[in-house]
Amino acid sequence: MDALKTRLRLTAEYLKRESSTAVDELMTAAFHAVHTPAGIAGELVRRGEGPAPLPPTGGELRSAHHPITKEERRTQFQEELRTLLDRERKETIDGPALRRIAELTELFQDENAAQIWWERAAHRGDAVARMMLADH
């Protein structure tokens, strides 16, 4: 038994040492790629393979001194729910969209009304909806 414990301890130490080295190497390579003028990230963007560009300018800017009020947030959620319900009436929407309808319905109405949407989202394959239904 002592030989097994020793072997397990040595294996754990080896894995810890090797994984730590691999993480250090990865972080160093990532840092150098991003923080050099002609880094890999810049090269990928030039070739059109990098991260998506920033969204177009516009919209409503808010400073940290003027946060969104609860009423404005509630209005945004209600508009989102209306938009999703309109989309659902016109076309087939996916499980995550149905889950969002369930979440917003719970927020504004009651759990009984939301239950139907949770079930539809789970039926369309949404993993979170399935998990929620399993918990009830």
DRENGUNU-998699 format. One record per atom (N, C-alpha, C, O, CB): residue number from 1; residue in three letters; atom name; x, y, z. Coordinates in pm, whole numbers, plus 50000, padded with zeros to 5 digits. Atoms other than C-alpha are relative to their C-alpha. Glycine has a CB too. Layout:
% DRENGUNU-998699
(NUM,'ALA','CA',(X,Y,Z))
...
***
This chain:
% DRENGUNU-998699
(1,'MET','N',(50082,49881,50000))
(1,'MET','CA',(50000,50000,50000))
(1,'MET','C',(50086,50125,50000))
(1,'MET','O',(50051,50224,49936))
(1,'MET','CB',(49907,50000,50119))
(2,'ASP','N',(49910,49885,49997))
(2,'ASP','CA',(50288,50237,50075))
(2,'ASP','C',(50060,50026,49863))
(2,'ASP','O',(50080,50142,49825))
(2,'ASP','CB',(50112,49977,50103))
(3,'ALA','N',(49944,49983,50134))
(3,'ALA','CA',(50432,50175,49729))
(3,'ALA','C',(49897,50068,49909))
(3,'ALA','O',(49933,50153,49827))
(3,'ALA','CB',(50043,49864,49941))
(4,'LEU','N',(50106,49940,50080))
(4,'LEU','CA',(50098,50267,49572))
(4,'LEU','C',(49985,50148,50034))
(4,'LEU','O',(49973,50232,49945))
(4,'LEU','CB',(49868,49927,50021))
(5,'LYS','N',(50011,49861,49957))
(5,'LYS','CA',(50072,50586,49778))
(5,'LYS','C',(50118,50082,49948))
(5,'LYS','O',(50100,50195,49903))
(5,'LYS','CB',(49993,50010,50153))
(6,'THR','N',(49881,49931,50049))
(6,'THR','CA',(50427,50681,49683))
(6,'THR','C',(49990,50024,49850))
(6,'THR','O',(50022,50132,49800))
(6,'THR','CB',(50128,49920,50033))
(7,'ARG','N',(50013,49988,50145))
(7,'ARG','CA',(50361,50614,49317))
(7,'ARG','C',(49894,50105,49963))
(7,'ARG','O',(49915,50184,49871))
(7,'ARG','CB',(49963,49864,49939))
(8,'LEU','N',(50103,49900,50024))
(8,'LEU','CA',(50040,50821,49326))
(8,'LEU','C',(50049,50140,50032))
(8,'LEU','O',(50021,50235,49958))
(8,'LEU','CB',(49876,49968,50083))
(9,'ARG','N',(49946,49869,49962))
(9,'ARG','CA',(50216,51106,49505))
(9,'ARG','C',(50098,50050,49895))
(9,'ARG','O',(50093,50167,49856))
(9,'ARG','CB',(50070,49992,50137))
(10,'LEU','N',(49903,49960,50102))
(10,'LEU','CA',(50500,51108,49250))
(10,'LEU','C',(49930,50037,49869))
(10,'LEU','O',(49971,50131,49800))
(10,'LEU','CB',(50102,49886,49976))
(11,'THR','N',(50075,49970,50122))
(11,'THR','CA',(50252,51100,48963))
(11,'THR','C',(49931,50136,50012))
(11,'THR','O',(49934,50215,49918))
(11,'THR','CB',(49896,49889,49972))
(12,'ALA','N',(50067,49872,49978))
(12,'ALA','CA',(50056,51390,49112))
(12,'ALA','C',(50100,50115,49993))
(12,'ALA','O',(50071,50219,49934))
(12,'ALA','CB',(49928,50000,50135))
(13,'GLU','N',(49897,49896,50005))
(13,'GLU','CA',(50375,51592,49160))
(13,'GLU','C',(50047,50024,49857))
(13,'GLU','O',(50067,50139,49816))
(13,'GLU','CB',(50120,49961,50088))
(14,'TYR','N',(49958,49989,50140))
(14,'TYR','CA',(50480,51520,48800))
(14,'TYR','C',(49896,50078,49920))
(14,'TYR','O',(49929,50170,49845))
(14,'TYR','CB',(50023,49861,49939))
(15,'LEU','N',(50106,49933,50073))
(15,'LEU','CA',(50142,51626,48663))
(15,'LEU','C',(49989,50147,50038))
(15,'LEU','O',(49967,50233,49952))
(15,'LEU','CB',(49867,49930,50024))
(16,'LYS','N',(50006,49862,49955))
(16,'LYS','CA',(50141,51941,48873))
(16,'LYS','C',(50114,50081,49939))
(16,'LYS','O',(50094,50193,49893))
(16,'LYS','CB',(50005,50007,50154))
(17,'ARG','N',(49882,49933,50053))
(17,'ARG','CA',(50491,52033,48760))
(17,'ARG','C',(49985,50022,49848))
(17,'ARG','O',(50013,50131,49799))
(17,'ARG','CB',(50127,49919,50030))
(18,'GLU','N',(50013,49991,50146))
(18,'GLU','CA',(50421,51960,48390))
(18,'GLU','C',(49887,50094,49958))
(18,'GLU','O',(49903,50172,49864))
(18,'GLU','CB',(49977,49862,49941))
(19,'SER','N',(50111,49913,50038))
(19,'SER','CA',(50083,52134,48379))
(19,'SER','C',(50033,50145,50032))
(19,'SER','O',(49993,50235,49958))
(19,'SER','CB',(49870,49958,50072))
(20,'SER','N',(49961,49864,49965))
(20,'SER','CA',(50225,52438,48555))
(20,'SER','C',(50094,50057,49894))
(20,'SER','O',(50081,50173,49855))
(20,'SER','CB',(50066,50004,50140))
(21,'THR','N',(49907,49956,50104))
(21,'THR','CA',(50505,52459,48300))
(21,'THR','C',(49926,50029,49870))
(21,'THR','O',(49953,50129,49804))
(21,'THR','CB',(50108,49893,49976))
(22,'ALA','N',(50075,49981,50124))
(22,'ALA','CA',(50262,52420,48010))
(22,'ALA','C',(49916,50128,50006))
(22,'ALA','O',(49908,50202,49908))
(22,'ALA','CB',(49909,49880,49973))
(23,'VAL','N',(50080,49878,49984))
(23,'VAL','CA',(50037,52696,48146))
(23,'VAL','C',(50090,50123,49990))
(23,'VAL','O',(50054,50221,49925))
(23,'VAL','CB',(49924,49999,50135))
(24,'ASP','N',(49907,49888,50007))
(24,'ASP','CA',(50336,52927,48194))
(24,'ASP','C',(50043,50027,49856))
(24,'ASP','O',(50049,50142,49813))
(24,'ASP','CB',(50123,49973,50088))
(25,'GLU','N',(49959,49984,50140))
(25,'GLU','CA',(50451,52865,47837))
(25,'GLU','C',(49886,50059,49916))
(25,'GLU','O',(49909,50147,49833))
(25,'GLU','CB',(50045,49865,49942))
(26,'LEU','N',(50115,49950,50074))
(26,'LEU','CA',(50102,52926,47701))
(26,'LEU','C',(49975,50147,50029))
(26,'LEU','O',(49952,50226,49937))
(26,'LEU','CB',(49876,49917,50033))
(27,'MET','N',(50023,49861,49962))
(27,'MET','CA',(50059,53251,47894))
(27,'MET','C',(50108,50090,49942))
(27,'MET','O',(50078,50201,49896))
(27,'MET','CB',(49997,50013,50153))
(28,'THR','N',(49891,49920,50057))
(28,'THR','CA',(50400,53377,47780))
(28,'THR','C',(49980,50018,49851))
(28,'THR','O',(49995,50129,49800))
(28,'THR','CB',(50135,49933,50027))
(29,'ALA','N',(50021,49991,50145))
(29,'ALA','CA',(50325,53298,47416))
(29,'ALA','C',(49881,50092,49970))
(29,'ALA','O',(49889,50173,49878))
(29,'ALA','CB',(49975,49861,49940))
(30,'ALA','N',(50117,49916,50023))
(30,'ALA','CA',(49981,53463,47439))
(30,'ALA','C',(50032,50146,50027))
(30,'ALA','O',(49992,50234,49951))
(30,'ALA','CB',(49883,49955,50090))
(31,'PHE','N',(49963,49862,49967))
(31,'PHE','CA',(50123,53773,47606))
(31,'PHE','C',(50083,50062,49889))
(31,'PHE','O',(50058,50175,49847))
(31,'PHE','CB',(50077,50004,50133))
(32,'HIS','N',(49914,49946,50105))
(32,'HIS','CA',(50392,53815,47342))
(32,'HIS','C',(49926,50017,49868))
(32,'HIS','O',(49954,50110,49793))
(32,'HIS','CB',(50120,49910,49980))
(33,'ALA','N',(50075,49990,50125))
(33,'ALA','CA',(50149,53754,47056))
(33,'ALA','C',(49910,50123,50000))
(33,'ALA','O',(49896,50189,49897))
(33,'ALA','CB',(49916,49875,49978))
(34,'VAL','N',(50094,49889,49993))
(34,'VAL','CA',(49906,54019,47176))
(34,'VAL','C',(50070,50134,50021))
(34,'VAL','O',(50023,50236,49970))
(34,'VAL','CB',(49900,49977,50112))
(35,'HIS','N',(49936,49874,49964))
(35,'HIS','CA',(50150,54280,47305))
(35,'HIS','C',(50117,50040,49911))
(35,'HIS','O',(50197,50125,49951))
(35,'HIS','CB',(50048,49991,50140))
(36,'THR','N',(49898,49955,50093))
(36,'THR','CA',(50381,54311,47007))
(36,'THR','C',(49931,50075,49887))
(36,'THR','O',(49818,50042,49852))
(36,'THR','CB',(50084,49881,49944))
(37,'PRO','N',(50066,49921,50105))
(37,'PRO','CA',(50312,54566,46730))
(37,'PRO','C',(49950,49916,49883))
(37,'PRO','O',(49842,49943,49830))
(37,'PRO','CB',(50096,50103,49949))
(38,'ALA','N',(50043,50085,50111))
(38,'ALA','CA',(50294,54297,46461))
(38,'ALA','C',(49959,49864,50053))
(38,'ALA','O',(49988,49761,49993))
(38,'ALA','CB',(50113,49986,49894))
(39,'GLY','N',(50037,50125,49934))
(39,'GLY','CA',(50148,54038,46693))
(39,'GLY','C',(49901,49918,49921))
(39,'GLY','O',(49843,49964,49822))
(39,'GLY','CB',(49944,50028,50134))
(40,'ILE','N',(50089,50094,50069))
(40,'ILE','CA',(49941,53742,46590))
(40,'ILE','C',(49858,50054,49994))
(40,'ILE','O',(49790,50038,49892))
(40,'ILE','CB',(50002,49865,50069))
(41,'ALA','N',(50137,49949,49999))
(41,'ALA','CA',(49616,53910,46692))
(41,'ALA','C',(49983,50104,49890))
(41,'ALA','O',(49883,50102,49818))
(41,'ALA','CB',(49965,50060,50137))
(42,'GLY','N',(50007,49900,50104))
(42,'GLY','CA',(49688,54206,46466))
(42,'GLY','C',(50004,49938,49861))
(42,'GLY','O',(49933,49983,49771))
(42,'GLY','CB',(50113,50099,50015))
(43,'GLU','N',(49990,50067,50129))
(43,'GLU','CA',(49784,53975,46180))
(43,'GLU','C',(49868,49931,49965))
(43,'GLU','O',(49825,49934,49850))
(43,'GLU','CB',(50115,49897,50002))
(44,'LEU','N',(50127,50067,50025))
(44,'LEU','CA',(49461,53776,46218))
(44,'LEU','C',(49893,50101,49961))
(44,'LEU','O',(49811,50072,49873))
(44,'LEU','CB',(49956,49922,50124))
(45,'VAL','N',(50099,49899,50034))
(45,'VAL','CA',(49253,54094,46208))
(45,'VAL','C',(50024,50049,49859))
(45,'VAL','O',(49928,50069,49783))
(45,'VAL','CB',(50005,50117,50101))
(46,'ARG','N',(49970,49953,50136))
(46,'ARG','CA',(49433,54211,45894))
(46,'ARG','C',(49955,49899,49895))
(46,'ARG','O',(49914,49937,49786))
(46,'ARG','CB',(50151,50026,49985))
(47,'ARG','N',(50042,50104,50094))
(47,'ARG','CA',(49353,53877,45728))
(47,'ARG','C',(49851,49971,50010))
(47,'ARG','O',(49799,49891,49932))
(47,'ARG','CB',(50079,49873,50023))
(48,'GLY','N',(50143,50023,49984))
(48,'GLY','CA',(48992,53888,45848))
(48,'GLY','C',(49967,49875,50079))
(48,'GLY','O',(49855,49826,50074))
(48,'GLY','CB',(49936,49992,49866))
(49,'GLU','N',(50022,50122,49923))
(49,'GLU','CA',(49034,53588,46079))
(49,'GLU','C',(49994,50026,50149))
(49,'GLU','O',(49971,49934,50228))
(49,'GLU','CB',(50110,49899,49970))
(50,'GLY','N',(49992,49969,49858))
(50,'GLY','CA',(49056,53767,46410))
(50,'GLY','C',(49864,50023,50062))
(50,'GLY','O',(49761,49988,50004))
(50,'GLY','CB',(50085,50121,50022))
(51,'PRO','N',(50127,49974,49933))
(51,'PRO','CA',(48793,53874,46657))
(51,'PRO','C',(49915,50095,49918))
(51,'PRO','O',(49966,50174,49838))
(51,'PRO','CB',(50024,50058,50140))
(52,'ALA','N',(50093,49916,50075))
(52,'ALA','CA',(48487,54044,46521))
(52,'ALA','C',(50028,50146,50033))
(52,'ALA','O',(50067,50178,50146))
(52,'ALA','CB',(49853,49964,50033))
(53,'PRO','N',(49978,49857,49973))
(53,'PRO','CA',(48519,54420,46486))
(53,'PRO','C',(49898,50050,50100))
(53,'PRO','O',(49795,49987,50125))
(53,'PRO','CB',(49994,50082,49870))
(54,'LEU','N',(50093,49940,49904))
(54,'LEU','CA',(48354,54644,46738))
(54,'LEU','C',(49869,50034,49929))
(54,'LEU','O',(49869,50060,49809))
(54,'LEU','CB',(50062,50127,50064))
(55,'PRO','N',(50128,49966,50063))
(55,'PRO','CA',(47986,54713,46677))
(55,'PRO','C',(50003,50144,49951))
(55,'PRO','O',(50083,50225,49998))
(55,'PRO','CB',(49884,49980,50099))
(56,'PRO','N',(50001,49863,50052))
(56,'PRO','CA',(47902,55026,46482))
(56,'PRO','C',(49966,50098,50110))
(56,'PRO','O',(49898,50065,50207))
(56,'PRO','CB',(49901,50013,49884))
(57,'THR','N',(50027,49899,49899))
(57,'THR','CA',(47890,55347,46675))
(57,'THR','C',(49853,50039,49996))
(57,'THR','O',(49784,50016,49897))
(57,'THR','CB',(50088,50124,49980))
(58,'GLY','N',(50140,49960,49992))
(58,'GLY','CA',(47559,55483,46786))
(58,'GLY','C',(49941,49946,50127))
(58,'GLY','O',(50012,49894,50213))
(58,'GLY','CB',(49920,49951,49878))
(59,'GLY','N',(50065,50046,49878))
(59,'GLY','CA',(47308,55396,47047))
(59,'GLY','C',(50010,50107,50107))
(59,'GLY','O',(50062,50216,50085))
(59,'GLY','CB',(50062,49869,50049))
(60,'GLU','N',(50006,49904,49891))
(60,'GLU','CA',(47264,55565,47377))
(60,'GLU','C',(50116,49974,50095))
(60,'GLU','O',(50126,49867,50154))
(60,'GLU','CB',(49865,49991,50074))
(61,'LEU','N',(49888,50013,49908))
(61,'LEU','CA',(47579,55625,47578))
(61,'LEU','C',(49957,50047,50138))
(61,'LEU','O',(49884,50145,50152))
(61,'LEU','CB',(50122,50081,49951))
(62,'ARG','N',(50031,49962,49863))
(62,'ARG','CA',(47551,55640,47954))
(62,'ARG','C',(50131,50002,50078))
(62,'ARG','O',(50214,49912,50064))
(62,'ARG','CB',(49897,49902,50066))
(63,'SER','N',(49882,49996,49916))
(63,'SER','CA',(47817,55745,48195))
(63,'SER','C',(49972,49921,50127))
(63,'SER','O',(49858,49883,50155))
(63,'SER','CB',(50041,50146,50033))
(64,'ALA','N',(50015,50073,49875))
(64,'ALA','CA',(47877,55569,48522))
(64,'ALA','C',(49915,50080,50100))
(64,'ALA','O',(49861,50024,50195))
(64,'ALA','CB',(50137,49968,50061))
(65,'HIS','N',(50077,49915,49908))
(65,'HIS','CA',(47705,55865,48691))
(65,'HIS','C',(49851,49999,49970))
(65,'HIS','O',(49772,50050,50050))
(65,'HIS','CB',(50051,50141,49994))
(66,'HIS','N',(50141,50006,50037))
(66,'HIS','CA',(47375,55801,48509))
(66,'HIS','C',(49962,49857,49962))
(66,'HIS','O',(49938,49829,49844))
(66,'HIS','CB',(49971,50097,49883))
(67,'PRO','N',(50034,50140,50033))
(67,'PRO','CA',(47299,55430,48535))
(67,'PRO','C',(49854,49987,49958))
(67,'PRO','O',(49772,50077,49981))
(67,'PRO','CB',(50028,49909,50121))
(68,'ILE','N',(50137,50028,50042))
(68,'ILE','CA',(46986,55277,48390))
(68,'ILE','C',(49914,49980,50125))
(68,'ILE','O',(49953,49908,50217))
(68,'ILE','CB',(49993,49875,49907))
(69,'THR','N',(50090,50014,49885))
(69,'THR','CA',(46695,55306,48631))
(69,'THR','C',(49928,49866,49992))
(69,'THR','O',(49927,49800,49888))
(69,'THR','CB',(49898,50116,50004))
(70,'LYS','N',(50075,50125,49998))
(70,'LYS','CA',(46487,55008,48736))
(70,'LYS','C',(49883,50004,49901))
(70,'LYS','O',(49852,49905,49836))
(70,'LYS','CB',(49948,49972,50141))
(71,'GLU','N',(50113,49987,50092))
(71,'GLU','CA',(46194,55141,48535))
(71,'GLU','C',(50046,49987,49855))
(71,'GLU','O',(49978,49925,49773))
(71,'GLU','CB',(49929,50134,50022))
(72,'GLU','N',(49947,50012,50137))
(72,'GLU','CA',(46408,55176,48221))
(72,'GLU','C',(50037,49855,49969))
(72,'GLU','O',(50012,49805,49859))
(72,'GLU','CB',(50124,50091,49982))
(73,'ARG','N',(49964,50141,50018))
(73,'ARG','CA',(46540,54822,48270))
(73,'ARG','C',(49875,49917,49980))
(73,'ARG','O',(49872,49829,49894))
(73,'ARG','CB',(50080,49948,50122))
(74,'ARG','N',(50127,50073,50013))
(74,'ARG','CA',(46185,54693,48315))
(74,'ARG','C',(49940,50022,49860))
(74,'ARG','O',(49891,49928,49798))
(74,'ARG','CB',(49899,50045,50109))
(75,'THR','N',(50050,49970,50134))
(75,'THR','CA',(46080,54868,47993))
(75,'THR','C',(50079,49926,49894))
(75,'THR','O',(50022,49874,49798))
(75,'THR','CB',(50005,50152,49974))
(76,'GLN','N',(49916,50074,50095))
(76,'GLN','CA',(46376,54714,47808))
(76,'GLN','C',(49961,49852,49998))
(76,'GLN','O',(49951,49792,49891))
(76,'GLN','CB',(50149,50015,50037))
(77,'PHE','N',(50039,50140,49992))
(77,'PHE','CA',(46278,54367,47931))
(77,'PHE','C',(49864,49976,49936))
(77,'PHE','O',(49844,49876,49867))
(77,'PHE','CB',(49999,49953,50145))
(78,'GLN','N',(50132,50014,50060))
(78,'GLN','CA',(45915,54420,47830))
(78,'GLN','C',(50008,50009,49848))
(78,'GLN','O',(49940,49934,49778))
(78,'GLN','CB',(49905,50108,50054))
(79,'GLU','N',(49982,49989,50145))
(79,'GLU','CA',(46024,54530,47482))
(79,'GLU','C',(50065,49874,49943))
(79,'GLU','O',(50028,49828,49836))
(79,'GLU','CB',(50085,50123,49966))
(80,'GLU','N',(49935,50124,50043))
(80,'GLU','CA',(46251,54226,47456))
(80,'GLU','C',(49898,49886,49994))
(80,'GLU','O',(49898,49808,49899))
(80,'GLU','CB',(50116,49963,50095))
(81,'LEU','N',(50102,50104,49998))
(81,'LEU','CA',(45961,53999,47553))
(81,'LEU','C',(49903,50017,49882))
(81,'LEU','O',(49869,49919,49816))
(81,'LEU','CB',(49923,50004,50132))
(82,'ARG','N',(50090,49975,50114))
(82,'ARG','CA',(45730,54163,47296))
(82,'ARG','C',(50066,49960,49869))
(82,'ARG','O',(50003,49898,49784))
(82,'ARG','CB',(49960,50149,49995))
(83,'THR','N',(49927,50033,50123))
(83,'THR','CA',(45995,54125,47026))
(83,'THR','C',(50010,49849,49982))
(83,'THR','O',(49987,49797,49873))
(83,'THR','CB',(50140,50063,50001))
(84,'LEU','N',(49988,50147,50007))
(84,'LEU','CA',(46053,53757,47108))
(84,'LEU','C',(49865,49934,49970))
(84,'LEU','O',(49858,49841,49890))
(84,'LEU','CB',(50056,49944,50130))
(85,'LEU','N',(50132,50056,50026))
(85,'LEU','CA',(45680,53684,47115))
(85,'LEU','C',(49956,50024,49855))
(85,'LEU','O',(49895,49938,49793))
(85,'LEU','CB',(49897,50059,50097))
(86,'ASP','N',(50032,49971,50141))
(86,'ASP','CA',(45635,53855,46777))
(86,'ASP','C',(50077,49906,49908))
(86,'ASP','O',(50021,49853,49812))
(86,'ASP','CB',(50033,50147,49965))
(87,'ARG','N',(49919,50093,50081))
(87,'ARG','CA',(45921,53648,46633))
(87,'ARG','C',(49945,49860,50006))
(87,'ARG','O',(49940,49789,49906))
(87,'ARG','CB',(50146,50001,50046))
(88,'GLU','N',(50051,50136,49981))
(88,'GLU','CA',(45772,53331,46777))
(88,'GLU','C',(49872,49979,49922))
(88,'GLU','O',(49848,49869,49871))
(88,'GLU','CB',(49976,49971,50150))
(89,'ARG','N',(50124,50012,50078))
(89,'ARG','CA',(45438,53400,46611))
(89,'ARG','C',(50027,49990,49851))
(89,'ARG','O',(49952,49924,49779))
(89,'ARG','CB',(49910,50120,50027))
(90,'LYS','N',(49972,49992,50143))
(90,'LYS','CA',(45601,53461,46272))
(90,'LYS','C',(50088,49886,49949))
(90,'LYS','O',(50081,49850,49832))
(90,'LYS','CB',(50066,50131,49969))
(91,'GLU','N',(49904,50100,50044))
(91,'GLU','CA',(45867,53190,46264))
(91,'GLU','C',(50031,49903,50113))
(91,'GLU','O',(49993,49925,50228))
(91,'GLU','CB',(50130,50066,49950))
(92,'THR','N',(49956,50096,49899))
(92,'THR','CA',(46010,52890,46444))
(92,'THR','C',(50128,50054,50064))
(92,'THR','O',(50225,50085,49994))
(92,'THR','CB',(50024,49858,49938))
(93,'ILE','N',(49880,49951,49932))
(93,'ILE','CA',(46257,53005,46706))
(93,'ILE','C',(50064,49887,50079))
(93,'ILE','O',(49999,49787,50109))
(93,'ILE','CB',(49968,50119,50093))
(94,'ASP','N',(49924,50107,49936))
(94,'ASP','CA',(46523,52802,46883))
(94,'ASP','C',(49975,49994,50151))
(94,'ASP','O',(49908,50079,50209))
(94,'ASP','CB',(50148,50018,49973))
(95,'GLY','N',(50018,50024,49858))
(95,'GLY','CA',(46536,52668,47237))
(95,'GLY','C',(50045,50114,50090))
(95,'GLY','O',(49972,50152,50181))
(95,'GLY','CB',(50072,49878,50039))
(96,'PRO','N',(49958,49888,49914))
(96,'PRO','CA',(46744,52951,47389))
(96,'PRO','C',(49906,50121,49993))
(96,'PRO','O',(49886,50188,50094))
(96,'PRO','CB',(50139,50043,49961))
(97,'ALA','N',(50095,49888,50010))
(97,'ALA','CA',(46497,53211,47256))
(97,'ALA','C',(49873,49968,50078))
(97,'ALA','O',(49817,50055,50145))
(97,'ALA','CB',(49966,50029,49851))
(98,'LEU','N',(50117,50040,49922))
(98,'LEU','CA',(46209,53015,47404))
(98,'LEU','C',(50029,50006,50150))
(98,'LEU','O',(49944,50043,50230))
(98,'LEU','CB',(49955,49857,49961))
(99,'ARG','N',(49960,49991,49858))
(99,'ARG','CA',(46401,52993,47732))
(99,'ARG','C',(49994,50145,50046))
(99,'ARG','O',(49949,50173,50157))
(99,'ARG','CB',(50142,49943,50021))
(100,'ARG','N',(50003,49859,49963))
(100,'ARG','CA',(46438,53371,47731))
(100,'ARG','C',(49857,50048,50018))
(100,'ARG','O',(49828,50127,50108))
(100,'ARG','CB',(50072,50086,49893))
(101,'ILE','N',(50142,49967,49982))
(101,'ILE','CA',(46063,53405,47683))
(101,'ILE','C',(49953,49948,50135))
(101,'ILE','O',(49880,50017,50207))
(101,'ILE','CB',(49913,49940,49885))
(102,'ALA','N',(50039,50057,49871))
(102,'ALA','CA',(46018,53174,47983))
(102,'ALA','C',(50052,50085,50115))
(102,'ALA','O',(49980,50112,50211))
(102,'ALA','CB',(50052,49856,50013))
(103,'GLU','N',(49941,49917,49894))
(103,'GLU','CA',(46255,53384,48193))
(103,'GLU','C',(49926,50132,50015))
(103,'GLU','O',(49894,50174,50127))
(103,'GLU','CB',(50148,50026,49972))
(104,'LEU','N',(50068,49871,49995))
(104,'LEU','CA',(46087,53710,48102))
(104,'LEU','C',(49854,49986,50044))
(104,'LEU','O',(49801,50072,50113))
(104,'LEU','CB',(50007,50068,49865))
(105,'THR','N',(50138,50025,49957))
(105,'THR','CA',(45740,53561,48148))
(105,'THR','C',(49996,49980,50151))
(105,'THR','O',(49905,50029,50218))
(105,'THR','CB',(49940,49876,49927))
(106,'GLU','N',(49992,50017,49854))
(106,'GLU','CA',(45841,53453,48499))
(106,'GLU','C',(50016,50134,50068))
(106,'GLU','O',(49958,50159,50174))
(106,'GLU','CB',(50117,49908,50037))
(107,'LEU','N',(49973,49869,49941))
(107,'LEU','CA',(45963,53804,48566))
(107,'LEU','C',(49875,50087,50005))
(107,'LEU','O',(49852,50156,50105))
(107,'LEU','CB',(50110,50071,49922))
(108,'PHE','N',(50114,49909,50009))
(108,'PHE','CA',(45643,53979,48457))
(108,'PHE','C',(49865,49937,50033))
(108,'PHE','O',(49771,50008,50069))
(108,'PHE','CB',(49994,50055,49864))
(109,'GLN','N',(50130,50061,49975))
(109,'GLN','CA',(45368,53725,48503))
(109,'GLN','C',(50013,49904,50119))
(109,'GLN','O',(50037,49948,50231))
(109,'GLN','CB',(49949,49925,49873))
(110,'ASP','N',(49987,50095,49891))
(110,'ASP','CA',(45377,53406,48706))
(110,'ASP','C',(50065,49872,49949))
(110,'ASP','O',(50082,49853,49829))
(110,'ASP','CB',(49863,49969,50063))
(111,'GLU','N',(49929,50123,50035))
(111,'GLU','CA',(45549,53071,48712))
(111,'GLU','C',(49913,49905,49918))
(111,'GLU','O',(49966,49831,49835))
(111,'GLU','CB',(50048,49930,50125))
(112,'ASN','N',(50087,50089,50077))
(112,'ASN','CA',(45245,52887,48573))
(112,'ASN','C',(50002,50036,49853))
(112,'ASN','O',(50007,49947,49767))
(112,'ASN','CB',(49857,50006,50054))
(113,'ALA','N',(49994,49958,50141))
(113,'ALA','CA',(45249,53094,48255))
(113,'ALA','C',(50137,49969,49941))
(113,'ALA','O',(50148,49930,49825))
(113,'ALA','CB',(49970,50150,49987))
(114,'ALA','N',(49864,50025,50047))
(114,'ALA','CA',(45626,53054,48228))
(114,'ALA','C',(50026,49852,49979))
(114,'ALA','O',(50109,49815,49895))
(114,'ALA','CB',(50101,50057,50098))
(115,'GLN','N',(49977,50145,50008))
(115,'GLN','CA',(45606,52676,48272))
(115,'GLN','C',(49983,49948,49857))
(115,'GLN','O',(50059,49862,49812))
(115,'GLN','CB',(49905,49925,50093))
(116,'ILE','N',(50025,50041,50138))
(116,'ILE','CA',(45466,52635,47921))
(116,'ILE','C',(50122,50031,49913))
(116,'ILE','O',(50163,49950,49830))
(116,'ILE','CB',(49873,50070,49943))
(117,'TRP','N',(49884,49960,50080))
(117,'TRP','CA',(45761,52825,47774))
(117,'TRP','C',(50123,49918,50037))
(117,'TRP','O',(50203,49885,49950))
(117,'TRP','CB',(50029,50149,50019))
(118,'TRP','N',(49888,50084,49959))
(118,'TRP','CA',(46012,52627,47982))
(118,'TRP','C',(49991,49863,49931))
(118,'TRP','O',(50091,49810,49882))
(118,'TRP','CB',(50001,49982,50154))
(119,'GLU','N',(50019,50131,50063))
(119,'GLU','CA',(45862,52304,47846))
(119,'GLU','C',(50027,50006,49850))
(119,'GLU','O',(50087,49914,49795))
(119,'GLU','CB',(49858,49950,50026))
(120,'ARG','N',(49973,49987,50144))
(120,'ARG','CA',(45872,52430,47487))
(120,'ARG','C',(50149,50014,49973))
(120,'ARG','O',(50201,49956,49878))
(120,'ARG','CB',(49924,50122,49942))
(121,'ALA','N',(49855,49983,50016))
(121,'ALA','CA',(46236,52539,47527))
(121,'ALA','C',(50073,49867,50019))
(121,'ALA','O',(50165,49835,49944))
(121,'ALA','CB',(50053,50105,50099))
(122,'ALA','N',(49938,50130,49976))
(122,'ALA','CA',(46330,52200,47670))
(122,'ALA','C',(49974,49906,49883))
(122,'ALA','O',(50062,49831,49841))
(122,'ALA','CB',(49948,49937,50132))
(123,'HIS','N',(50035,50084,50115))
(123,'HIS','CA',(46147,52027,47385))
(123,'HIS','C',(50085,50035,49877))
(123,'HIS','O',(50115,49948,49796))
(123,'HIS','CB',(49850,50017,49967))
(124,'ARG','N',(49915,49957,50112))
(124,'ARG','CA',(46355,52231,47138))
(124,'ARG','C',(50148,49978,50029))
(124,'ARG','O',(50233,50019,49950))
(124,'ARG','CB',(49975,50147,49969))
(125,'GLY','N',(49861,50039,49974))
(125,'GLY','CA',(46673,52107,47306))
(125,'GLY','C',(50080,50094,50087))
(125,'GLY','O',(50202,50077,50096))
(125,'GLY','CB',(50068,49985,49875))
(126,'ASP','N',(49925,49908,49915))
(126,'ASP','CA',(46767,52390,47543))
(126,'ASP','C',(50039,49930,50130))
(126,'ASP','O',(49953,49887,50207))
(126,'ASP','CB',(49919,50127,50029))
(127,'ALA','N',(49950,50073,49884))
(127,'ALA','CA',(46987,52235,47812))
(127,'ALA','C',(49963,50067,50132))
(127,'ALA','O',(49932,49998,50230))
(127,'ALA','CB',(50151,49986,49991))
(128,'VAL','N',(50035,49929,49876))
(128,'VAL','CA',(46916,52506,48070))
(128,'VAL','C',(49854,49976,50034))
(128,'VAL','O',(49820,49955,50151))
(128,'VAL','CB',(50028,50153,49986))
(129,'ALA','N',(50143,50025,49975))
(129,'ALA','CA',(46541,52459,48029))
(129,'ALA','C',(49980,49858,50052))
(129,'ALA','O',(49900,49836,50144))
(129,'ALA','CB',(49918,50021,49870))
(130,'ARG','N',(50010,50137,49950))
(130,'ARG','CA',(46581,52085,48075))
(130,'ARG','C',(50042,49992,50144))
(130,'ARG','O',(49979,49923,50224))
(130,'ARG','CB',(50084,49904,49915))
(131,'MET','N',(49951,49999,49863))
(131,'MET','CA',(46780,52147,48391))
(131,'MET','C',(49897,50063,50093))
(131,'MET','O',(49874,50013,50203))
(131,'MET','CB',(50134,50074,50010))
(132,'MET','N',(50101,49931,49918))
(132,'MET','CA',(46516,52388,48523))
(132,'MET','C',(49880,49908,50024))
(132,'MET','O',(49828,49902,50136))
(132,'MET','CB',(49953,50131,49932))
(133,'LEU','N',(50115,50090,49984))
(133,'LEU','CA',(46238,52136,48460))
(133,'LEU','C',(50035,49882,50089))
(133,'LEU','O',(49949,49832,50162))
(133,'LEU','CB',(49952,49949,49863))
(134,'ALA','N',(49959,50111,49915))
(134,'ALA','CA',(46437,51861,48629))
(134,'ALA','C',(50003,50041,50146))
(134,'ALA','O',(49982,49957,50234))
(134,'ALA','CB',(50138,49949,49957))
(135,'ASP','N',(49995,49951,49862))
(135,'ASP','CA',(46470,52079,48940))
(135,'ASP','C',(49862,50017,50062))
(135,'ASP','O',(49849,50019,50184))
(135,'ASP','CB',(50072,50132,50005))
(136,'HIS','N',(50135,49978,49946))
(136,'HIS','CA',(46093,52128,48973))
(136,'HIS','C',(49930,49871,50026))
(136,'HIS','O',(49816,49870,50072))
(136,'HIS','CB',(49916,50083,49906))
***
